[in-house]
Amino acid sequence: IQNSECVEKAEVAAPGFVNFFLSASRLQKETAMILGQKENYGSLDIGQKKKVQVEFISANPTGPLTLGNGRGGFMGDVLANILAKSGFEVEREYYVNDAGLQVGKLGHSIKKDELAEYKGKYIDALSYLAKNADEITVIGKAAADVILETMIKPTVEKGMKIKFDLWFRESELYKIDENTKIRQVDKIINFLKEKKLAYEKEGALWFKSTEFGDDKDRVLIKTDGEKTYLASDVAYLKNKSERGFEKLIYFWGADHHGYVQRYKAAGQALGFDSENIEIIIVQLVRLMKEGKEVRMSKRAGNYVTLDELIEEVGLDAARFFFLMHSAETHMDFDLDLAKEKSEKNPVYYVQYAHARISSIFRKAGQEPGNDFGLLKETAELNLIKQIARLPEIVEDSAKDYQVQRLPQFALDLVRSFHKFYEECRVIDEKNPELTAGRLGLIKAVQIVLKNTLDLMGISAPEKM
């Protein structure tokens, strides 16, 4: 390694470390590579076209998307971007729960009877559906369709700027197949019976989930003949398997934590390796305003919708703030900071650096160079070391799904850029060669910064 052109020197440091120092020439070559690859810099082939599905949001169609849906929504979308950048074949999917108990509860809410659970203006606006039907399930399904098409989809597609490859309806699992004359959910239950993985006890049908690491067996069909959520989920897993996905990734809310092991058990029963079903639990979000929590309750009709949040702070700020913390940690969304138009606001700070580089180019009036042999100052080399981290950031995040690395990397990069800008004069009329080299360096910074913002789904403005 000492003889490599990549390494300037290697030395032993107490109490027993070996430190390697990258050579300036290797860093200079990396800068030229970034200018050559442009938007492709950071792209990898570690995925080898492996077919991966990321399922996220999947909120019940019982009301508008709220603040809590934003965190997993943006994280799922960005992870899909990272995986695609890493060479995986990625599909985004939204699972619409339109065949379960929630639909019945929605029907009761529209009816406003004693079993009503959901409240709010949107429930009042759907009251007309109760006049056209008496059966609770029919009312619930009609309301779920309206909510999905007029509230959820517009928020996702127009507000959040997320494009799902498929909106999969749970009700599809209960339709009779024209060829087999059997429903998918019944087909999978028969499969489990044939494999001796389902048994009857106390008038119910149970899945032997303990054979796959669960702490107890789970009910598939209740004593009244109604199928559980798990029955739908097993059928849904089978459907995904038949579509050829090699890996399944889910973003679930904190209230689903206890469901993880039984879901993985169902996957293993269908032949999935447990490592190929990844479930990321997204912890709760508190909305803070003027130092105090804004209380929310969807069922009480008191909540902040995602549309309201995005309208208040902007899509870029919403994305950046939700992405800054790992999924497993609770987070406070600071509404006042997200609206701030200063360098205190992290997304403004990052975007301003991109705009500032554009401003330097407008002022310079010359093209950036690609000869970086004169870049030897510590601030220059440290800046190159930062931009050269992007492929590593992408690879690590594709492997462990810690998408918060992206906003952190963007902030680290911008700090290095400002440090460089303070210490090194970019436009030096007396030294046009050095000016060209430094313009080339900040062009490489701009490319890497834009590639990072693109992965996060955040705009990279030329002016601010």
SEFI-493505 format. One record per residue (C-alpha): residue in three letters; x, y, z. Coordinates in steps of 0.001 Angstrom, whole numbers, padded with zeros to 6 digits, always signed. Layout:
residues N
ALAXYZ
...
***
This chain:
residues 464
ILE+000000+000000+000000
GLN+002903+002362+000774
ASN+004082+001985-002812
SER+000641+002854-004204
GLU+000194+006198-005942
CYS-002943+006645-003848
VAL-000997+006871-000593
GLU+001358+009712+000274
LYS+002664+008081+003450
ALA+001823+005527+006118
GLU+002856+005716+009750
VAL+002336+003978+013066
ALA+000551+005928+015768
ALA+000282+005003+019459
PRO-001134+002863+020948
GLY-001109+000675+017830
PHE-002798+002291+014840
VAL-001565+002515+011274
ASN-002537+005765+009564
PHE-002590+006124+005773
PHE-002559+009550+004097
LEU-004099+009927+000638
SER-001844+011548-001907
ALA-002707+014913-003442
SER-002391+013415-006930
ARG-005045+010770-006173
LEU-007428+013405-004821
GLN-006809+015581-007879
LYS-007689+012619-010149
GLU-010927+012054-008222
THR-011941+015671-008851
ALA-011385+015223-012592
MET-013445+011998-012442
ILE-016369+013855-010858
LEU-016336+016453-013638
GLY-016345+013658-016198
GLN-019110+011564-014634
LYS-021351+014493-013623
GLU-024805+013190-012554
ASN-023519+009606-012682
TYR-020959+010212-009941
GLY-021904+008061-006966
SER-023659+005459-009133
LEU-022734+001871-008270
ASP-023457-001639-009559
ILE-023510-003479-006222
GLY-027228-004242-006725
GLN-026546-006209-009917
LYS-030164-005613-011049
LYS-031521-007546-008067
LYS-035287-006950-007913
VAL-036227-005092-004729
GLN-039555-003711-003577
VAL-039921-000853-001124
GLU-043395-000567+000418
PHE-044057+002580+002424
ILE-046752+004925+003725
SER-049587+002362+003153
ALA-051833+004327+005517
ASN-055404+003072+005890
PRO-057738+004929+003479
THR-059715+006320+006399
GLY-058588+009935+006273
PRO-056031+012375+004872
LEU-052314+011723+005348
THR-050998+013390+008479
LEU-047635+014527+009811
GLY-046826+011005+011015
ASN-047064+009588+007482
GLY-044458+012018+006185
ARG-041449+010529+007926
GLY-041708+006974+006570
GLY-043010+008346+003271
PHE-039965+010460+002503
MET-037563+007874+003947
GLY-039036+005122+001769
ASP-038861+007274-001347
VAL-035238+008280-000690
LEU-034148+004724+000121
ALA-035644+003647-003212
ASN-033547+006381-004892
ILE-030399+005152-003121
LEU-031028+001525-004091
ALA-031622+002509-007722
LYS-028382+004548-007654
SER-026641+001411-006327
GLY-027738-000771-009244
PHE-030850-002462-007857
GLU-034065-002785-009856
VAL-036452-000994-007508
GLU-040247-000750-007350
ARG-042264+001439-004985
GLU-045579+000109-003718
TYR-048465+001433-001612
TYR-050677-001220+000035
VAL-054285-000032+000304
ASN-056090-001676+003244
ASP-059573-001629+001731
ALA-060894-004979+002936
GLY-060350-005008+006700
LEU-061972-003821+009899
GLN-060900-000217+009284
VAL-063296+000006+006349
GLY-066154-001046+008614
LYS-065128+001525+011233
LEU-065068+004166+008505
GLY-068582+003133+007462
HIS-069844+003545+011031
SER-068165+006950+011187
ILE-069922+008094+007993
LYS-073191+006787+009443
LYS-072383+008609+012706
ASP-073766+005713+014757
GLU-072593+004528+018190
LEU-069614+002667+016657
ALA-068221+005755+014891
GLU-064463+006201+015418
TYR-063310+008873+012975
LYS-064210+012543+013199
GLY-063447+015700+011285
LYS-064686+017874+008472
TYR-063798+015273+005870
ILE-066162+012781+007562
ASP-068946+015368+007479
ALA-068231+015972+003773
LEU-068700+012251+003053
SER-072060+011980+004839
TYR-073853+011863+001478
LEU-072573+008283+001051
ALA-074790+007130+003919
LYS-077854+008255+001987
ASN-077048+006012-000966
ALA-076523+002791+000980
ASP-077462+001131+004266
GLU-074842-001609+004529
ILE-071874-000429+006609
THR-069266-002229+004481
VAL-070634-000708+001267
ILE-070557+002775+002803
GLY-067049+002188+004173
LYS-065643+000985+000856
ALA-067217+003864-001054
ALA-065765+006324+001453
ALA-062339+004637+001311
ASP-062304+005002-002484
VAL-063168+008698-002278
ILE-060512+009314+000405
LEU-057881+007442-001606
GLU-058569+009228-004884
THR-059286+012760-003624
MET-057082+013011-000514
ILE-054280+010451-000325
LYS-053168+010159-003961
PRO-053060+013947-004589
THR-051011+014431-001400
VAL-048555+011706-002408
GLU-048193+012590-006076
LYS-048541+016382-006091
GLY-047595+017349-002548
MET-044866+014845-001642
LYS-043747+014316-005272
ILE-043644+010524-004817
LYS-044487+008216-007715
PHE-045575+004695-006772
ASP-045204+001950-009348
LEU-048272+000209-007942
TRP-051150+001004-005595
PHE-052033-002558-004527
ARG-055498-003069-003050
GLU-056062-005648-000322
SER-059476-006333-001885
GLU-057665-007853-004899
LEU-056679-010763-002645
TYR-060384-011510-002080
LYS-061448-011554-005724
ILE-062120-014910-007366
ASP-059485-015752-009968
GLU-061144-016487-013322
ASN-058707-019327-014060
THR-058489-021106-010713
LYS-061980-020114-009466
ILE-060455-019455-006045
ARG-059479-016318-004158
GLN-055785-015646-003478
VAL-056378-015546+000269
ASP-058123-018972+000226
LYS-055405-020389-002016
ILE-052681-019473+000459
ILE-054639-020861+003404
ASN-055005-024163+001529
PHE-051255-024083+000866
LEU-050502-023667+004585
LYS-052848-026533+005429
GLU-051163-028801+002878
LYS-047747-027956+004328
LYS-049057-028776+007822
LEU-048404-025162+008831
ALA-052024-024435+009788
TYR-054293-026241+012256
GLU-057740-025890+013826
LYS-058192-025235+017529
GLU-061143-023863+019520
GLY-063089-023212+016336
ALA-060370-021048+014758
LEU-057612-021707+012207
TRP-054074-021053+013449
PHE-050759-020486+011654
LYS-047747-022330+013140
SER-045666-019174+013352
THR-043689-020578+016314
GLU-041915-022856+013822
PHE-040325-019707+012398
GLY-039256-017938+015579
ASP-042510-016273+016689
ASP-043340-016387+020402
LYS-046799-017918+019789
ASP-048977-019228+016973
ARG-051308-016735+015276
VAL-054945-016863+014169
LEU-055705-016870+010423
ILE-059478-017376+010571
LYS-061451-016396+013678
THR-064258-018429+015225
ASP-066867-016321+013384
GLY-065233-017217+010043
GLU-063702-013762+009507
LYS-060125-013724+008241
THR-057489-011802+010194
TYR-055010-009229+008885
LEU-052409-011990+008910
ALA-054399-014055+006400
SER-054357-011109+003994
ASP-050679-010515+004667
VAL-049680-014100+003883
ALA-051609-013918+000609
TYR-049979-010561-000152
LEU-046512-011991+000517
LYS-047269-014856-001869
ASN-048362-012323-004492
LYS-045044-010470-004116
SER-043116-013722-004369
GLU-044883-014542-007641
ARG-043884-011120-008989
GLY-040226-012071-008603
PHE-039033-009766-005838
GLU-035863-011038-004209
LYS-035948-008552-001347
LEU-038838-006804+000389
ILE-038347-003623+002428
TYR-041110-002069+004542
PHE-041469+001179+006468
TRP-043945+000688+009317
GLY-045180+002973+012077
ALA-044134+002438+015700
ASP-047535+000898+016547
HIS-046716-002085+014284
HIS-043611-003137+016211
GLY-045287-006217+017704
TYR-046307-007440+014257
VAL-042778-007803+012854
GLN-041975-011353+013948
ARG-045244-012918+012771
TYR-044888-011176+009386
LYS-041349-012489+008978
ALA-042591-015934+010026
ALA-045220-015797+007266
GLY-042519-014844+004779
GLN-040306-017751+005826
ALA-043243-020150+005488
LEU-043484-019038+001851
GLY-039779-019573+001200
PHE-038365-016113+001841
ASP-035063-015941+003706
SER-035723-013866+006842
GLU-032844-011561+005807
ASN-034716-010730+002608
ILE-037661-009248+004490
GLU-036515-006007+006072
ILE-038942-004055+008254
ILE-037926-000563+009340
ILE-039920+000765+012270
VAL-040371+004533+012088
GLN-040752+006220+015452
LEU-043144+009022+016299
VAL-042853+012684+015349
ARG-043743+015637+017539
LEU-044602+018907+015839
MET-043094+021812+017780
LYS-044121+025448+017441
GLU-042699+028251+019589
GLY-041137+025602+021828
LYS-044423+023800+022510
GLU-045868+020587+021099
VAL-048811+020842+018710
ARG-051170+018086+019852
MET-052676+015773+017258
SER-055339+013055+017185
LYS-056645+011711+013871
ARG-059693+010072+015399
ALA-060641+013183+017336
GLY-060441+015177+014117
ASN-057571+017276+015510
TYR-054480+016753+013371
VAL-052015+018424+011025
THR-052229+017059+007489
LEU-049148+016571+005340
ASP-050626+019023+002832
GLU-050804+021674+005561
LEU-047219+021011+006663
ILE-045827+021150+003104
GLU-047775+024339+002397
GLU-046410+025868+005604
VAL-042694+025020+005280
GLY-042264+023908+001654
LEU-041507+020455+000261
ASP-037716+020846+000416
ALA-037706+021709+004117
ALA-040236+018946+004916
ARG-038092+016337+003179
PHE-034795+017501+004676
PHE-036104+017721+008251
PHE-037761+014280+008138
LEU-034595+012737+006695
MET-032202+014184+009283
HIS-032871+011604+012003
SER-032627+007810+011947
ALA-035971+006009+011789
GLU-035538+004363+015207
THR-035264+007680+017079
HIS-038136+009915+018118
MET-037934+013325+016490
ASP-039224+016834+017003
PHE-040181+018735+013857
ASP-039325+022373+014562
LEU-041886+024319+012542
ASP-040282+027697+013237
LEU-036794+026551+012177
ALA-038137+024879+009021
LYS-039662+028223+007943
GLU-036540+030251+008721
LYS-034887+031857+005668
SER-031371+031916+007089
GLU-028329+029713+007545
LYS-029807+028494+010857
ASN-032151+026380+008719
PRO-030098+023371+007513
VAL-031861+022964+004166
TYR-031501+026699+003430
TYR-027802+026458+004409
VAL-027227+023578+001976
GLN-029208+025060-000910
TYR-027548+028448-000450
ALA-024120+026838-001029
HIS-025320+025448-004373
ALA-026686+028861-005374
ARG-023493+030566-004199
ILE-021367+028393-006490
SER-023610+029349-009423
SER-023103+033001-008455
ILE-019306+032547-008486
PHE-019478+031117-012021
ARG-021581+034059-013202
LYS-019025+036431-011726
ALA-015976+034513-013040
GLY-017043+034651-016666
GLN-014843+031669-017551
GLU-015216+027907-017757
PRO-013880+025662-014974
GLY-010633+023863-015717
ASN-009824+020165-015328
ASP-006133+020448-014390
PHE-005958+020206-010623
GLY-002187+019927-010142
LEU-002064+023333-008414
LEU-004627+022355-005753
LYS-002410+021572-002759
GLU-003738+023775+000053
THR-005117+021926+003092
ALA-008599+023456+002641
GLU-008610+022375-001025
LEU-007569+018787-000292
ASN-009996+018505+002635
LEU-012811+019656+000351
ILE-011884+017015-002236
LYS-011862+014360+000491
GLN-015437+015382+001348
ILE-016826+015243-002192
ALA-015088+011893-002760
ARG-017191+010379+000056
LEU-020433+010266-001993
PRO-019966+006736-003464
GLU-019216+005422+000026
ILE-022261+007215+001476
VAL-024468+005663-001227
GLU-023030+002168-000725
ASP-023304+002212+003076
SER-026886+003529+002932
ALA-027877+000889+000352
LYS-026630-001778+002755
ASP-028047-000583+006090
TYR-030872+001795+004983
GLN-029647+004666+007197
VAL-030837+007418+004869
GLN-030035+010158+007401
ARG-026451+009934+006092
LEU-027460+012007+003056
PRO-028512+015235+004835
GLN-025580+014848+007231
PHE-023175+014413+004316
ALA-024656+017477+002582
LEU-024097+019558+005725
ASP-020522+018279+006151
LEU-019770+019045+002505
VAL-021149+022581+002716
ARG-019123+023285+005881
SER-015963+022162+004051
PHE-016902+024327+001078
HIS-017337+027432+003271
LYS-014027+026712+005005
PHE-012339+026483+001580
TYR-014064+029666+000404
GLU-012825+031568+003454
GLU-009225+030422+003040
CYS-008762+030182-000750
ARG-009569+032928-003210
VAL-011401+031284-006113
ILE-011038+034064-008697
ASP-007428+035270-008794
GLU-006823+037647-011711
LYS-003053+037258-011293
ASN-003153+033473-011558
PRO-005620+032295-014249
GLU-004415+028665-014052
LEU-005113+028473-010318
THR-008465+030195-010896
ALA-009400+027558-013508
GLY-008412+024746-011135
ARG-010406+026173-008244
LEU-013412+026792-010487
GLY-013128+023133-011516
LEU-013056+022126-007857
ILE-016180+024088-006927
LYS-017888+022716-010045
ALA-017153+019231-008682
VAL-018593+020337-005324
GLN-021739+021587-007068
ILE-022120+018300-008980
VAL-021806+016201-005807
LEU-024119+018511-003869
LYS-026766+018355-006603
ASN-026454+014555-006849
THR-027000+014374-003083
LEU-030002+016712-003184
ASP-031443+014727-006126
LEU-031257+011534-004069
MET-033195+013313-001318
GLY-035756+014684-003779
ILE-034761+018263-002883
SER-034241+021082-005394
ALA-030806+022589-006123
PRO-031464+026281-006864
GLU-029182+028420-009055
LYS-030293+031603-007263
MET-031717+032374-003820
***
